[in-house]
Amino acid sequence: MIRKNILLLTALSVFTLISCKKEESNFSFDGTYIESGAAIVVNEGSFGSNNGSASFISRNGQVSNNIFEAANGGDVLGDVFQSYSRVGNTGICVVNNSQKIVLVDARTFKYLATISDATKITYPRYAVAKDTSRLYVSNGSGTGTVLAIDLKTKTIAKTIAVGSGPEQMAILGNQLFVANSGGFGVDSTISVISLTTETVTNTVKVGDMPTKIVKDAQNNLWILCYGATDYSNWPDINKLTPTKLVKLNTSTLSVEKSFTLVPANSPSYNANLCIGDAGQTLYYSVGDEVFAMSIAATTLPEEPLISGREFYGLNANPFNGELVATYAPSFTQSGYVLRYSSTGTLRDSLRVGIGPNAVIFN
């Protein structure tokens, strides 16, 4: 689910999938869902409809939808399946509007357990693991926390206060970096947490509304700072502050580079960020254009890699160099995963569930 102050994806009036489109096969898979090179698709579902779902894409490009329901006698994941990650053979399903974390056997998607606590889990977003025993979940649409979860007891062991509206996170060494977006307000910081003490040791200012965070090959972080947005003249939405791509040096905890993707006082556009090419190439989207940029670049690229489609999510396949995008025509009908070559040629499109926001590779 996108926050109020992050641009809601506007359905395109015309979206033509070219002839190489593959329809949903919902094939019967004989292996396990942790097959190397395969992927899990996070389908949010319709807000309030309790129909978030997971799809599986085999390394051969075959699709099986509703894999949680199939593995669990028709039971559903819940309302707004926000994110998925894996710790060993345990799959972590963060279900935002249901305010819970669902654990599954990552090999079969059989249900294992639910972690829920109405007083502590208020708006869960993303999960990262230190190891097979400790998990961290960003949480909160206003005042933010990171929930330290004991995976052995499946309980919340500690609540760590961070900035407001925490979103994506990254672990580097013994530190956890948390992007604080502001939630329904505006924040501009990264919280740095020591995983030894599980306390915040530093707070770094980067840009307004940091939401997405990726690690590069030099162990530095790149952060997409969405920028504050003015909705007062809806449906005309404008930027109050710039959308920025920021490089954070994790040794000095200082901003080393900052690129403006959308200037202040401009129309607001949906934006995404991922990294590929073994951490050497950044892919970012602004509106209906996707760009590729080396982590060594000193200026933004002039020509887009892909144009003409506004995507809901963006990921890079670490196994074959493909750029993989998700498209949500609406939140009442099936979405698509589109697979592109590293040069931006569309290879195929795969029909998945409602509101696909990410593709997580094994």
C-alpha positions, 0 to 999 in steps of 0.5 A: 500500500502506498502512503498518502504522501507517496504518489498513488499510481495512476492507471494508464489510459492505454497499456498495450502488451506486445505479442511476446506476452505470456498469459497466466499458466498457474502450472503445477510446480514439482520442485520447491519455491526456493529454486535458484533463479526463481522468484516470489511476486508480492501482490498487495491486493485491494486495500480492505479486501483481504486478498493479498497474494503471492505468485511464483515465477520459475527460472523458466518463466512459468507462473503459479499464482495464489501459492499461499492459498494453494498450500493452505487449503484456501486460507488467505495471507490478508489485507495488503501483502506489503513485502516478502523476504527469506531467512533460511527456509523461512519466508517472511510475509509482512501484511500491512493493513492486517498488522501482522507478520506471517511466517511460511515454509519458504520451500512449500509456502505452508503456514508456520506462524503469525506474529501479531500485537495490536499495540506494537505492530501498527503499520508494518512495512519491510523485514530484514534478517541479521541471521536465522534467529533475529529479524527486524521489521520497519513499522509505523505510519507516524512515530516509527519503530523497528521491531526486533523479532526473535524467530525462535520464539516468534515474539517481539523481543524489543522495540527500537524507536526511529524516525517517522514512517520507516520504510526500507532497510539495509544491513551492513556489517553490524549496523542496520540502516533505516529510511525514515520517510515521514509516513503521513508527514515528512522525515528526511533521515536515516537511522543507524542502529547498532545490532549489538546493542539494538539502539540508534547510534546515529541519525543522518539527514539525506533528503525529504522522504527517503523510501527506498534503499539499496547497497552497492558493490562498494558497500555504500548505500543509495537512497531514493528520497521522494520529496514532500508532495502537495496534494491540495490541488488534487488531481494536480499533484506537485513537488514541494521539495525535490525527488533526489537520489543520494549516495551515503558513504557508510564509513563516514556516514556522510552524503557523498553524492546527491542527484535531483531527479525531479525539482521542487515546484514540478509535477509529482511523478511515481519513482522507483529504485533498484540495483543490479550488475552485482551492485555496479548499476543503479536503475531508477524510474521517474514517471514513465521512464527508466534509467540505468546509471553506473555507481561511479557516475557523476551526472545523471544519464540523459537517455532512458533505458525504457520509456512509455510505461509507468511501473509500480515496482522495479527489481533486477534479476541477479542471475541473468541481468534482466530488469524486472518491472511490475505493472498494476493497471488497477487494484481490482484486476490482475497485474503484470511482471514485465521482463526486460533485457539489460539493454531495455528490450521487452522479453515478455510479460507475465500475468500475476495477482492484484497490485504487484509491487516487487519481485524477490529473487531466490 
